[in-house]
């Protein structure tokens, strides 16, 4: 092939296509190595070890051979995750191999397929092997989402609570009573609130500047490069609830839509 006669876009296209094919082929080759090792097949083709076989045929390093055999063994009872090695590559699958279980396999398959590697690493770092940890003050208290809260209270405490409730505005709820006790500001309903219904998803420059700065996730020191709509734009068409996020946390906000993540998205108190 005469590269000299190709124009830049044509040569770039060829390089991009060939590189992608090469990477895909390498992923599949690496995924096949554990089976080659189990069969001792490398001996049939003049190689003294699986390492020699991998290096000769595809330039795969000694360390990577060890990694893929180790990961494959760890996932022997999780065929879906195991099968992703040849699809998305060893690097991403290896990051979840130590924390995935048979019960959570489908959850991790979804995340490995959807998330970029940096976002996946961030998710694992912040949530660990269990459910996603909310980045709100409640994270120090709650491990589950509660729709109802029941507790046996002393009659004297109940009386005091009722007195507090009666002193508040007419129609005050138990949510507002407990919010007052724990110093959680309760927004008051506006009179004749004007509906927020912007026509465009794009924010005005002045509004974007207000949200610039550091990522709003507790403990993250990265600069905020994305504006996240907490209320999905497609459903609410509103710019009322926005959040400044770094690129990876913004991806997590959109990708973390599994059952274990949803239970941490909202904390409700309903007292009866």
N, C-alpha and C positions, 0 to 999 in steps of 0.2 A: 504494500500500500504506500503510495507516494504522498507523504504528509506535506511535502514542500509545496504542492500545488493547491492545498486546501486553504480556504479563507478562515479567518479566526473563528467565526461562529460555527463553521462546519467541523473544524478540528476540535473545538471545545465540546461540541455535541458528541463526537466520536469518543473522546476521552471520558466524558461523563457516562455514556452508555456502557463502555467497556469496563470502566471502574466499578459501576454498579453490578454488572454481571460477575466480575471477579469477586467482589465482596459477598454476593449471594452464594456463589459457588464455594467460597471459603467457609461460610457459616455452615453450609450443609456438610462439607467435608469434616469439619470439627465435630459436628453432631454425630457423625457416623463412627468416629474413632472408638468410643466405648464398645460398640459391637465388634469392631475389628479386633480389639483387645481381648474380648471374651472368647472369640473363636481362634485366637492365636494365628490369625490369617496372615499376619505379616511374615511369618516363617516360610510360607509357601512362595513368597516373592523375594527371597534372598535378603531379608532384613533380620538383624539380630534382636530387635526390640521394637515395640510400638513407637518409641521415640524416633528411631531411625526411619521407620516407615513414614511417620508424619512429616518429618523434616525433608525427606527426599521427594515426596509427592506434592507437598504444599507449603513447605517452609514453616511449618508450625513448630513453635518452640517446645522445649522440654516442660517448662512450667505450665503452658497452656494445655498440654496433654494431661498432665496431672490434674489440672483444674476441671477439665471436662469429664474425666473419669470420676472424680470425686463428686461433682454436681450430679452426674447421671446416677450414681449410686444413691445419693441423698434423695433423689426424686423417683426412685424405682416404683413407688406406689402412687405416684402422681403423674400419669402419662400425658396429661394435657400440658402441664408445665414443662415436662421433659421434652415434649415435641416442639416447644417454642425455641429451643436452642438453635435449630436449623432455620428458623424463621426470623427471629429478631436478634439472634446472636447470643453467645455465651455470657457476655458481659452483663446484660440486663437480667438474665435468668439467674445468674450466680448471686445477684444481690438479694434475691428473695428465697433462694434455696434453703437457707438456714432458718427461716422463720415461717415458711409456708407449712401447712398441715393438710391432711386429706380433707378436713372440713372447710378449710379456707382456700382450697386450690382454685376454685372458680373465681373467687374474688381477686386473687393474685394474677391469674391469667388475664383478666380484664384490665388490670392496672399495667401489667407488663406490655400488653398490646397497645394500649391507648397513650400511656405517658411517655414523655421523653426521658432519657436517662437521668439528666439533672433533677427533673421533677420527681422521678421515682426515688432517687437517693434522698431527696429532701423529705418526701412522704415517710420513708422508712425511718429516717433520723428522728422525725417529730412524733411519729405514731408508734414505732416499734412493732412488735409482733401482734399486738392487740388492736383494738379499735382506735380510730383517729382521736387524738387528744384536742379538745377545743382550745382555742387560743384566746379565751375570754377569762375574766376573773373567776367564773364558775368552775374552771378546770381544776381548781384546787379542792373542790367540794364534791362535784358530781361525777359518777361513773356510769350513770344511766340517765335516760330521758324520762322524766316523770310527767304524766298528764294529770295525775291525781296524787295528793299528798294527804296521808292520814296519820294522826298522832293522838295518843291519849294524853289529855291535858288536865291539870288540876282545875277544879271548878273556880278557884280564885283567879287563875290565869285567864280562864274563859271569860269571866266577868270583866276583868281589866281590858281584854281585847274588845269586848262589846262596847265598853265605855269609850275607848279610843275611836271605834268605828262610828259611834253616835255623834262624836264631836266633829267628825269630818263632814264634808259636803254631803248633801242628800244624794242617795244612790251610790255612795262609795262602795267599792267591792272589797272582798277580803284580800285580793291581790294588792290593792292600794294600802290596806292596813299593814300588811307584812312588809311592803316596800318601804313604808314610812319607818318601820321599826329597824330595818337593816340599812337605812339610808340609801335606798335605790330611788333615784328621781323618777317620778311617774309623770309622763307628759299629759297635760290637760287637753281635752278636745277643743279645737278651735271653733269659734262661732262662724258658721257659713264658710267652711274652708274652701279655698279655690282648688279645683282639681288640677293636678300637675299632669299635663298631657303634651309633652314636647313632640314635635313632628319628626325630629331627627335624633338618631342615636348619638351622633357626634356632639361632644361637649363644647361649649363656648370656651375660647382661650382663657378668659378671666376665671372661669370655674375650674379649668384644669390647673391653672397656676395655684389656686387655693389648695389643691390636693397634692401638689408636688412635695417632695421631701423623702423621708425614709419610709420603707415598707411598714405598714401599720400592724403587721403581725407581731405579737409580743415576742421579743427575743431575737428578731431578725434585724440585722444591721445593713441590709442591702438597700440601695436606693430604689424608690418607687418609680417604676417605669410604666405601670399599667393602672388603669382605672377600672375597678370591678363594680358591676351592678349587683348588689346583694339581692335585689328583687329582679328576676330575669327580665331583660328589656323586651324580649319577644312577647311576654305575657302581660307585663304591667305598663310598658311604655312610660317609664318614669325615671327621672334623675334624682329622686328624693333620698335614696339610700345607697351612697357610693363609698368605695373603700380604695385607698391607695395601696397597691401591692407591687412587689418585685415580680419579675417574669415567671419564676418557678412557682411562687405562691398563687399567682393568678391562674396558672395551669391547674394547680391542685384544686382551686376553688371550682373550676369547671369540670375537671375529670373525676373528682372524688364523689361519685354519685352512687356508690354501692350502699347496701343496707347498713353496714357497720358505720359508714360515714353519716348517713342521714339522721341517725339517732342523736348526733351531737350538734345538729344545726340549730336547734331551738330548745329553750328551756321554758316550760310552762308551769305555772302554779295555779291550781284550781282548788279552792277551799270551799267546802260545803258544810 
